[in-house]
Amino acid sequence: MNHVLYLVRHCQATGQEPDAPLTETGQQQAMALADWLGEAPVTRIISSPYVRAYQSVIHLAERLGLTIEVDDRLIERVLCSTPLNDWREKLAETFVDLDLSFAGGESSRVAMSRGMAVVDEVIRHTESSVVIVTHGNLMALILKMFDEQIGYTEWANLRNPDVYQVQFEDGLVQVGQFPQRQYQGILMLNDYEKI
């Protein structure tokens, strides 16, 4: 069966806490995202339970008359339970050593496994186009499952929001980022903290 997944990184938020909402700019991004993805034949929307992820697709769900399914497996990956001054360097290491984990944190392999469990369940169903909204680190790790070359640099280049299309057709998988020109109306933020 053929499937198209739209992997979405949430829009701009006020912070990193699970209950951090979208900023005013993030709300504008969510409305523009709904305008654009509202043209796709989306039959299902699955979101991280974090407020910023859910709010990123609420307008799309309303436009399409769909209910947002919340899935805890789409939460952001926790690198460490305590703040790390050199967290970017530590994060880069986890893209090379997938089993590396820090105190109270999750290895890349474990995070990839839970994210891919959602993807695997989706492609076993009959829906042809599904939106999955998550967070930058987990999104990069899911993409890494399809292309092992994806790593820290690709994560660092993600924006809020960002959309990748994963197409499954006749046993083949194609992954691509939507070109900038297709984001008309969506405010891209290269300087927003990427996590």
QUIURQUI-V231216 format. One line per field, one symbol per residue. psi: psi as a letter, one per 30 degrees, with the letter a starting at -180 (. if undefined). burial: I if it has 24 or more other ideal C-beta (glycine too) atoms within 12 Angstrom, else O. A space follows every 50 residues. Layout:
psi->???
burial->???
//
This chain:
psi->kklkkjjkkllklfaflegklkleeeeeeeeeeeeeffflhkfkkklkfk eeeeffgeeeeeefhlkkkkjffglkkjekflkkeheeeeeeeffejffk lljgakleeeeeeeefeeeeeefflfkekkkjkbleeeeeeeefffjffk beeeeffkljlkkkkjkjjhflkkkkkkleffgkfkjkjfgkkj.
burial->OOIIIIIIIIIIIOOIOOOIIIIOOIIIIIIIIIOIIIOIOIIIIIIIII IIIIIIIIIIIOOIOIOIIIIOIIIIIIIOOOOOOOOOOIIOIIIOOOOO OIOOIIIIOOIIOIIIOIIOOIIOOOIOIIIIIIIIIIIIIIIIIIOOOI IIOIIOOIIIIIIIIIIIOOOOOOIOIIOOOOIOOIIIIOOIOII
//
